[in-house]
Amino acid sequence: MVSFIASDQDVKNFLTAPSMNDQEGIGFAYATDEAVLKALIPAPLKLMAPVVCGYVVHMGKPTFSAPYLEESLFALVSYKDKYPINLLLHGPGAESGVIAGREGAGIPKKLADDIELRRNDNSATATVERHGKTLLNVSWTAGELNDPSIMKQFAGQLALGKEAEMNSFFYKYDIDQHEDGTNHFSNVQLVATQLRSLADQVEPGNLSIQLESTDDDPFGELKVLKPLGAAWFHFDTSVMFNTLKLDEVDAATTMPKLLTGRYDRSFFNPKAATYII
C-alpha cells in the first residue's frame, strides 16, 4: 500500500547514480563578449575562452523521471570543464528533472514554457520559449563547422564509443530565515559533479543562432559575436557518479551570480507577477 512514509529502501535509493540515458539533440558553440561572460563566472572559477557552449536535447531514458527536453548554456572554465549558466526543462519529466538537479546537485534549473527539437534528414532546429518570448532559436545543418578549430575543445567528450569523464561546476548553499523575516544565504560551496558519458553518434555541422531576453532570463546578455559550429549528437549513457566538495566561497559576492539561473524575479521583487489561466 502506498504511504507518505518512504520505506528504508526508497530512502537508500534516493537519486542514486542519476543517469541521463538515451540523450540526443543539438550541441553548439559561439563566440561572445569576453568581459561580459567573465563577469558572470563566480570565483574561484576562471574563464578559459570567450565562448558560450550549449545544447538542446531530448532526455529519452533518465533514471529519475519520465522523458523531458532540456536546454543549457555554459562556459568553459578552469581545467577545461564547464560551468552552466542556465538550464531550462520542458515535458513530462521536467519537474522531476528540475528538483533532482537543483535540490540534489545545485544545478541552475527552471521550467520552460515550451521546448521544441526537430530533425529532418540533414538539418535540425530547436526553440526555447519562456514568458512570451523565444529565448533561443538554433539550427544545425550537417557538413562543415563554422570554425573547425572549436572541435578541439570537445574532442575528448565526443569520442565515439569511448567513455569520457568530465566535471561540471555548481554551487550549493543554505537559506536561513531571521527573526525580522529576511532570508540570508550561508554555507555557499563550490562543488564539482563528475560524469561519465558515452557518445555513440556525432555529426558536425553549421550553426545559426538567435537569442532574446525576458526579465527572468537574460539570454541576450550573452551576445552572439560569431557562430563557431554545432553538432547533432547522441549519448547512450551519461552518469553523475560522484560530487566533490571543492571550496567554501563568499555568499555576498557569489549569490548575485546564482539567483537568476534558479529563480524568477518574483522571489525578490514583490511587484513581479504572472497571470496564466
N, C-alpha and C positions, 0 to 999 in steps of 0.2 A: 504494500500500500504506500502511495506517495505521502510525504510528510514535509513540514517546514524544517524538520531536524535532519540534517545531512548525515549519512552513515559515515563511519570511520573510513571506509574505503573511498567514498566520494571525496572526503577531505584530503586523503592521501593522493588522490588522482587529480586534484585541482590544478589546471593549467600545466600538467606535467609535460615537458618537452613539446611545447606548442609547435606545430609544423604547418606551413602554408604549401600544401602539396598541389600538384597539377595547376601551376600558376603560369599564365601566358598573357602577352599583350605587347604594348609598345614601350620601349625604353628610349630615352632621348637625352641630349645634352646641348647646351648653348652657352655662349659667352655673355657675361653680364658686367655691369659696373663693379670693379673690384672694391672700391671704397664702400659702396652700399652693402655688398654681400659680406665683406669683412666685419662691418659694424653689427651684423646680425648674429655673429658667432660668439657664444659666451666663452669666457676664459675657463680653463686653461687651453681649450682647443685653439688651433691655429689654422687659418685657411691655406690650402695648398695651391689653389689656382682659382682665377675669377670665372668659374664655370658652375652653372646650375645644372644638375642632373635630375632626372625624374622618370616616372613611369605611370602608365595606366594599365592595370592588369585585371584579369578575372581570376579570383582565387577559387579554383574548382573543388578542391577537397581539403579545406582546413580541418585540423583535428579538433577545433574548439567551437565550431559554429557551422551553420549552413553556408553555401557558397555566397560570395559577395564580390563587388567591384571595388578597387582601391586605386587612388591616385596619390602620388608623393612627389614633392620637390626636396632635393637635398644637396648639400655641399660636400666637396671632398676636403677633409681636414687632416690633422696630424696622423701620421702613419698610414696615409693613403686609404683611410677608412672614411665612413660617411656620417654626416650629421643631418638628420632630417629636420627640415624647417616646418613642414606640414604633411599630414596625411588625411585625405577625405575618403569616406567609405559610403557605399550605397548598395542596397539589395537585401535579400532575406537574412543573411548572416552579419549584416553591417553593425547592428547594435552590439552583438557579442564580440565582434572584432574590435570595436572601439573600447569596450570595457576591458577586454583581455589585454589590449595594447597599452591603453592609458593608465589604468589602475594597476595592471600586472607588471608593466615594464617601463612606465614613464614616457611612452611614445606620444608625440603630439597628434592625437587623432580626434576628428569630429565627423559628424554625419553630413553628407552632401544631399542636396535635393534630388539630384539625378546624375548618373554617370552612364555614358554610352560608349561602347567599344565595338567597332565593326571592322571586319576584314573581308575584302573581296579580291580574290586572286592575288595580285602582287602589290596591293595597296591596302592601307588601313587608316581609320580615323578614330579619334577619341574626343569626347567633350565632357566637361565637368561643370555642372550648374549648381549655384547656391545663391539664395536670396535674390532671385530675379535676374541674375547675370550669368553669362557663360564665362567662368573664370579661366578656363583652359580649353583651347581648341588646337589639337595637334594632329598632324597627318604624316604618314610614313609611306614611302614608295620604294620598293625593293630596287637595289642597284648600288650606285656609288654613294658613299657618305659625303656630306657637305665638306668635311675636313677629315680625311682618313687618319690623321695623327691621333684623334680622340680615342680610337680603339685601344691605344697603348694603356690608357687608364683602366680599362676593363678586361684586358686580355686574360688575367687570372680567373676572374669571376665567371667569364663566359666561355671557358674552355670546354668544348663538348665532351660529354662522357666522363669528365673528371671532377670529383667532388672538390669544391673550393671552400675555404674558410675566410670569413670576413667579420669585421666588427662594425656595429652601429652604436653611436654615442647618444645617450639620453641623460636627462636629469630627473631625479626623483626627489620628492620633498614632502613635508608635512604641513598641514594647515591647522593653526591653533586660534581659537576664538578667545578674546579677552573680555573682561567684565564690562567694558564700555561698548561691546557689540562688534568691535572691529576684529578683522581676521589678519593674522600675520603668518608669513611663511618661515619655516625653520627646517633644520636638518636637510639642507639642499646638497645633494650629492651627484657628482658625475659618475655615471656607470657606463659600462660597455657590454652590450649584448653580443655574444658570439654566435654566429650562424654557420651551418654547413649547408651548402646549396649544390644541386646537381643540375646543370643545364644540358638539355638534350636537343635544343633547337635554337639557332641564332641566325637571323637573316638581316644583314646590314642594309641600310638604305638612306634615302634623302629625307630630311626633316623640314617641315613647315610648321610654325607655331605662333599662336597669338595668346596674350594674357590680358585679363582685365581684373579689376578690384571691386570689392564691396568694403563697407566699413569694418566688417569682421574678417575679411580675407584679402589682404593687400597684395595679391599676386603681382599686380602691375608694378610694384616697387622693384621687382627683380626684372628689369627691362631686358629684352632680347636685343643684344648688340650684333650677334652673329650666330645663326644656327650651325651646329657642329656635326650633327648626324643623329640617326635613330636606328633602331633595330627591332624587329619582331622576334621575341624570344619565348622559350618555354622552360620553366624549371620543373623537373619531375618532383623534386623534394626541396624544401628549404626549412631547416630545423633550427629553432633557437635552443641551443643545448646548454648554455651557461651564461651567467651575468657576473661581471667583475665590478666590484666597488673600487673606483679609482681615486676619488678625491672629494673632500668637502669644500664647497665653494661659498662665496659671499651671497646671501639671499638678496640684498639690496641691489646689487649690480647684475645679478643673474636673472631674477624673476621677470623684470620688464621684457626680457628677450624670449620668455617662455609662454606667457599668458595667451597671446593671440592664437597660437597654434593649437591650444587646448580648449579655450573658452571664448564665447562671443562677448561683445561689449555689454550685454545686459547683465553680466556678472558684476561689472564695476561701473555701470552708468545707469542710474535709476530712471532716466528718461528714455532709454532704449526699449523698444517694444516691437514685437512682431505678431500680427494677427493673421492666422490661417484658418479658414473654415472648410 
